[in-house]
Each structure stands twice: as structure tokens, then as C-alpha cells.
Amino acid sequence: MSDQEYLLSSGPGTPLSTTSWLERRFQLSARGTNVHQETLAGLTTFLAMVYSVFVVPAMLGKAGFDTSSVFIAVCLTSAFGSLLMGLWANLPIAVGCAISLTAFTAFDLVLGQGLSPAIALGAIFLMGVIFTAISVTGVRTWILRNLSVGIAHGTGIGIGLFLLLIAANEVGLVVKNPGPGLPVSLGTLNAMPALLSIAGLAAIFGLERRRVPGGILLVILALSVVGLIWDPAVRFTGLFALPSFGGEHSLIGAMNIGGALNALVIPSALALVMTAVFDATGTIRAVAGQAGQLDENDQIINGGRALTADSVSSIVSAGLGGAPAAAYIESAAGTAAGGKTGLTATIVGLGFLALIFLSPLAGLVPSYATAPALMYVGLLMLGGVRKLHLGTLAIAIALAAFYLGGWAI
């Protein structure tokens, strides 16, 4: 391809030298795409998943983490994971702190088991190390080949129920039942948080059905504005701030690996690993397939690198003070917009790097603004029910166990 063809394929306004480097690095022409198309896809994915910078700090904040520090950790983790996926694996798959695994960390490890945030971060580090080891050695492939698919789907269903219960309880839709009977009962449905959460969930469904880019983010911002106007507890403390990588509230390097090497903690780390194995593998395969990045044997192109980039991101996240990382299914929004190469993920990573200067916004978002996002993600995860064959006794038992586990938590 000539330099003139490079320039034309990139769209208007792209310097020739830049276009040539991008062409060589991401193989744009070979994959039938160009710089303009990849940039649009990257921005679409970024808008679809940027809500995580509000949801993750809100959940970990309930467990005693400093929300501003978590905000920066989420941005840096998402930037690292997405850039590694884009520049090394050359796939249009963005990586960020997983909502489901964040909930498990905050509400089970810390609030449920009484672990300190430092030990919880140590558990995430162990999870990342084990996850990486089984990815690079091929053990992951053996697990996926020999473990029942029903258990994989049952795990997602259980976590989906977990997210729904957490979000509903957070805004008062359901409350703990102090008397005999069911463990929960209906809360005050006409209270402001409950009403706004229901309205927000309905709005997310409407926007996502119409394929509006960043629909979840728009709902979070709109409900935050409502809270800023009507809720005295919501206060605007600024928009921009230089990121702080030290100080007494910093979580960078705060992980306690020794404390996590405990007989009571290791099973939780292994539970994180198994959840991540199925979730990440399914997500990466689905997005790569949509982007046309499967080879003639129906295998993911650069699949080994993709899985390793996913697992290494959790190790980095633990060191930064964030939640377990995972490939985001929202990457499918970018591939639907035409993303086919790692340039899409690279654009996402650069977007998250820019966000670290907006950390004051993390404290502006009330729980009723993030609850609809959690409910929506939980409902999506419940979709795994249709993939189960409940006629098999083992699968039915596994599903019942995860269902009861979600309510028990």
C-alpha cells in the first residue's frame, strides 16, 4: 500500500507518519478497517464502560476504601489493561475493574468476612498470580474443557443475583427482615432513592435498547444532577484535581499478601479465580468473534496474549489499590461500531488515563445513581439461565447452590 493509500484509509486530518506507524502496528488494512473507524469504536467502548469509575469506588467505599484513591486505581487499571490488550494482543477488547468481582470483594471479603482492605487487596493479587499461571501454562484450557459448563453459567447467575440484592438493599427497595419468614422484605418504595433507582433502571433499558452510546453513564450523570439539586447529602467539591499517588489515604502498594496467605482467605481467592476464568474467557471469545478475530480453527487470534493481558491486569490493580480486572463485555459496543484491532482498546486506555484528573467526581455520585447500573448488570448476568440444561441433576444442584448463596450473602 502506498503512502497516499495509507493517508486515505485513515480518514481526514491524520498525519502520514502517524498513519504509517498505526498501519504497521495494528494491521489496519489487513483487517479491513482504518484509523477513523477504530477511533470511533474506541470512543464508543469508552462511553459504554466509563460508568465503572463511579460504580467501583462507590462499592469499595462502603467497605472502607478511600473513594478518591479507588477512582484513580480504576482509571489506571483500565488504562493499563486496555493498552496492554491493544498494543500487545492487538484485539479491540477493553479491560477494567469488573463490577461483579468488585461486589464480591467489597461485600463478601471485607464486609462479610471482616478482612481489612489491605488483606482483600492481597487476595486480589494472589488471584491475579494464580489466574496468570493457569493462563500461560494451559491449565485454564484444561479447566474449561473438563469442568461442566453448567457450573460456569451458574456462577454468573449467582453473582447476578448478588448484584441485584446489593443494589436493591442499598437504595431501600428491599431491607433485612427483622422478623420470621423470608430473609428480606420490601422497603419504602415511595422514598426518593428507591423511586430514582427504578426510574434510572427503566431509563437504562430504554437507552440501551435504542443503542445510545454511553447510556448507563448518562443515567448516572442525570441522577447525580438530581441529587445535587434536591439531596443535601450530595455536595459538589470540584471537577479537576491533580492525582495523588501518596499520602495517608493512598492504596498504592497497600496490599497485605502475607495476610491473604491464610487458610480462610485462600478459598475466596480461588473463588475469584474460577469466576474470572469463565467470565473473561467467554467475554474475550464473544467480542473477538463479533470483531471477526477468530482463525480458521475457530480460535481467538492472539488468544493467549489476550487471556494473559486480562489476568496480569488484576495483579496491577491489586498493587494500585483497585478491584479485580476483567475484559469488559461492553467492548461489544465498540466492535459493533466497527472496531477490529487493538487501536480500539488503545483509544479506551488513553481515555481512562485522561480521567485521573477528574477524581472529585467520584464523591459526587450518590448510591441511587449507581444502583440502576448494578441492577442492569445483574439482570444481564441472569441471562445465563437460558443456557442451562436443568434436566441434569448436577447442574440443577449447582444452580440452587449459587442461588441460595446469593441470598445468604
SVG drawing of the C-alpha trace seen along z (x, -y; Angstrom):
<svg xmlns="http://www.w3.org/2000/svg" viewBox="-44 -23 50 59">
<polyline fill="none" stroke="black" stroke-width="0.4" points="0.0,0.0 1.3,-3.5 1.7,-6.4 -1.3,-8.1 -3.4,-5.0 -2.3,-5.0 -3.5,-8.6 -6.8,-8.0 -7.6,-4.9 -7.0,-6.8 -9.7,-9.5 -9.2,-13.2 -6.7,-15.1 -4.4,-12.2 -0.6,-12.9 1.0,-10.5 3.8,-9.3 1.3,-8.6 -0.9,-6.7 2.0,-4.6 3.0,-3.6 -0.6,-2.7 -0.9,-0.7 2.2,1.3 1.4,1.7 -2.3,2.7 -2.5,4.2 -5.5,1.9 -5.7,2.7 -5.4,6.4 -8.3,6.4 -10.4,4.2 -10.5,1.0 -8.9,-2.4 -7.9,-4.9 -11.2,-6.9 -13.3,-3.7 -11.1,-2.4 -11.2,-5.8 -15.0,-5.9 -15.1,-2.3 -12.8,-3.1 -14.8,-6.2 -18.0,-4.1 -16.5,-1.4 -15.1,-4.0 -18.5,-5.7 -20.1,-2.2 -17.8,-1.2 -16.8,-4.5 -19.6,-4.2 -17.2,-1.8 -15.2,-4.7 -18.3,-5.7 -19.7,-2.3 -16.5,-0.6 -15.4,-3.4 -19.0,-3.5 -19.0,0.2 -15.5,0.3 -16.2,-2.9 -18.9,-1.0 -16.1,1.4 -13.9,-1.3 -11.7,-2.1 -11.0,-5.7 -13.1,-6.5 -10.8,-9.1 -7.9,-6.6 -10.1,-3.9 -11.2,-6.2 -7.5,-6.7 -6.8,-3.0 -9.8,-2.1 -8.6,-4.6 -5.0,-3.4 -6.0,0.3 -8.4,-0.3 -5.7,-2.2 -3.0,0.4 -5.3,3.4 -6.7,1.8 -3.4,0.5 -1.8,4.0 -4.7,5.7 -4.5,3.2 -0.7,2.8 0.3,6.4 -2.7,8.6 -4.0,6.3 -7.6,7.0 -10.5,4.5 -11.2,5.6 -11.1,3.2 -10.2,4.2 -11.4,2.6 -12.3,3.4 -15.0,6.0 -18.3,4.9 -19.2,8.5 -15.8,9.2 -15.8,5.8 -19.0,6.6 -17.6,9.9 -14.5,8.1 -16.4,5.4 -19.4,7.3 -18.0,10.7 -14.3,10.4 -14.4,7.1 -17.8,6.6 -18.8,10.3 -15.6,11.9 -14.3,8.9 -11.0,8.7 -9.1,5.4 -8.9,3.6 -5.2,4.4 -5.7,8.2 -8.5,8.0 -6.0,6.4 -3.6,9.2 -6.3,11.7 -6.8,10.0 -3.0,10.1 -3.0,13.9 -6.0,14.3 -4.1,12.4 -1.0,14.5 -2.9,17.8 -5.0,16.6 -1.9,15.7 -0.2,19.0 -3.0,21.2 -3.4,19.0 0.2,19.3 0.6,23.0 -2.5,24.2 -4.3,25.3 -7.0,22.8 -7.8,24.7 -7.9,28.0 -10.4,26.5 -12.6,25.1 -12.6,28.4 -13.3,30.7 -15.5,28.6 -19.2,28.6 -20.5,25.6 -23.4,25.5 -21.2,24.6 -19.8,21.7 -23.2,20.3 -24.4,21.0 -21.5,18.8 -22.6,15.9 -26.3,16.3 -25.3,16.4 -23.3,13.2 -26.1,11.6 -28.5,12.3 -25.8,11.0 -25.6,7.7 -29.3,7.3 -29.7,7.8 -26.8,5.4 -28.2,2.6 -31.8,3.1 -30.8,3.1 -28.5,0.0 -31.4,-2.2 -34.1,-0.7 -36.0,1.3 -35.5,4.4 -34.4,4.4 -33.4,7.1 -36.5,8.7 -36.2,8.4 -39.0,10.9 -39.6,14.5 -40.1,15.5 -38.1,14.5 -34.6,13.0 -35.6,9.8 -38.8,7.7 -39.9,4.8 -38.6,1.4 -40.1,-2.0 -40.8,-2.1 -42.0,-5.7 -38.8,-7.1 -36.6,-9.2 -33.7,-6.8 -36.0,-3.9 -38.0,-5.9 -35.0,-7.4 -33.4,-3.9 -36.4,-2.4 -36.6,-5.4 -32.9,-5.1 -33.2,-1.3 -36.1,-2.0 -34.1,-4.7 -31.0,-2.4 -33.2,0.2 -34.7,-2.4 -31.3,-3.9 -29.6,-0.5 -32.5,0.8 -32.0,-2.3 -28.3,-1.6 -27.4,-5.1 -23.7,-5.3 -22.9,-5.7 -26.5,-5.1 -25.5,-3.9 -23.2,-6.8 -25.9,-9.3 -28.3,-7.9 -25.6,-8.0 -24.9,-11.7 -28.5,-12.6 -29.4,-11.1 -26.3,-12.7 -27.5,-16.1 -30.9,-15.4 -29.2,-14.5 -27.1,-17.7 -30.2,-19.8 -32.5,-18.0 -30.3,-16.0 -28.4,-17.9 -26.0,-15.0 -24.7,-15.4 -22.2,-18.3 -20.0,-19.5 -16.4,-19.6 -14.8,-20.4 -14.2,-19.0 -10.5,-18.8 -7.7,-17.7 -4.1,-16.6 -4.0,-12.8 -2.4,-12.0 -0.3,-8.8 0.8,-9.1 -0.5,-10.3 -2.3,-8.6 -5.3,-7.5 -3.3,-6.1 -3.9,-2.5 -0.9,-2.1 1.2,0.7 -1.1,1.2 -1.8,4.9 -1.1,7.4 0.0,10.5 1.1,12.3 -2.3,11.7 -4.0,13.2 -2.0,16.4 -4.4,17.7 -6.5,20.8 -9.6,18.7 -8.8,16.3 -7.3,18.6 -10.7,20.3 -12.0,16.8 -9.1,16.1 -9.7,19.3 -13.4,18.4 -12.3,15.2 -10.1,17.1 -12.8,19.5 -15.3,16.7 -12.7,14.8 -11.7,17.8 -15.2,18.3 -16.2,14.7 -13.1,13.5 -12.8,16.4 -16.4,16.1 -16.2,12.3 -13.0,12.4 -14.3,15.1 -17.6,13.3 -16.1,9.9 -13.3,11.4 -15.9,13.4 -18.0,10.3 -14.9,8.4 -14.1,11.3 -10.9,12.2 -11.2,15.9 -8.9,18.1 -9.8,21.0 -9.9,23.3 -12.4,21.1 -9.7,20.0 -9.2,16.4 -6.4,14.7 -3.7,13.9 -5.9,15.6 -3.0,16.5 -1.9,12.9 -5.4,11.7 -6.0,14.1 -2.6,13.1 -3.3,9.4 -6.6,9.9 -5.1,11.8 -2.0,9.6 -4.3,6.6 -5.6,7.9 -2.1,8.1 -1.5,4.5 -4.9,3.5 -4.1,5.0 -0.9,3.0 -2.7,-0.2 -5.5,0.4 -8.3,1.3 -10.7,4.3 -10.1,7.4 -9.8,6.6 -11.5,8.3 -12.3,7.9 -15.5,5.8 -18.4,7.2 -19.2,3.5 -16.3,3.9 -19.0,5.4 -20.4,1.9 -17.1,0.9 -16.9,3.9 -20.5,3.2 -19.2,-0.3 -16.5,1.2 -13.6,1.9 -11.4,4.8 -7.9,4.1 -6.1,3.2 -6.3,-0.5 -9.8,-0.4 -8.6,0.8 -5.7,-1.7 -8.2,-4.6 -10.1,-3.3 -6.9,-3.2 -5.9,-6.7 -9.4,-7.9 -9.1,-6.4 -5.6,-8.0 -7.2,-11.4 -9.9,-10.7 -7.5,-10.5 -7.7,-14.3 -11.4,-14.2 -11.3,-12.3 -13.5,-14.8 -16.4,-13.5 -16.2,-10.1 -17.6,-11.6 -20.4,-13.4 -22.3,-10.3 -24.9,-9.0 -25.9,-5.4 -29.2,-5.8 -27.2,-6.9 -25.1,-3.8 -27.7,-1.3 -29.5,-1.2 -26.2,-0.3 -25.7,2.6 -29.2,3.8 -28.8,3.7 -25.5,5.7 -27.1,8.2 -30.1,8.7 -27.8,9.2 -25.9,11.9 -29.2,13.7 -29.5,14.2 -27.3,17.3 -30.3,19.2 -31.4,19.8 -28.1,21.7 -28.6,24.2 -30.0,27.7 -31.8,28.1 -32.7,31.7 -29.1,32.6 -29.2,33.1 -25.6,31.8 -26.3,28.6 -29.6,28.1 -27.8,28.6 -25.1,26.1 -27.6,23.5 -29.6,24.0 -26.3,23.6 -25.4,20.3 -29.0,19.1 -29.0,19.7 -25.5,18.3 -26.6,15.1 -29.4,14.7 -27.3,15.8 -24.7,13.1"/>
</svg>
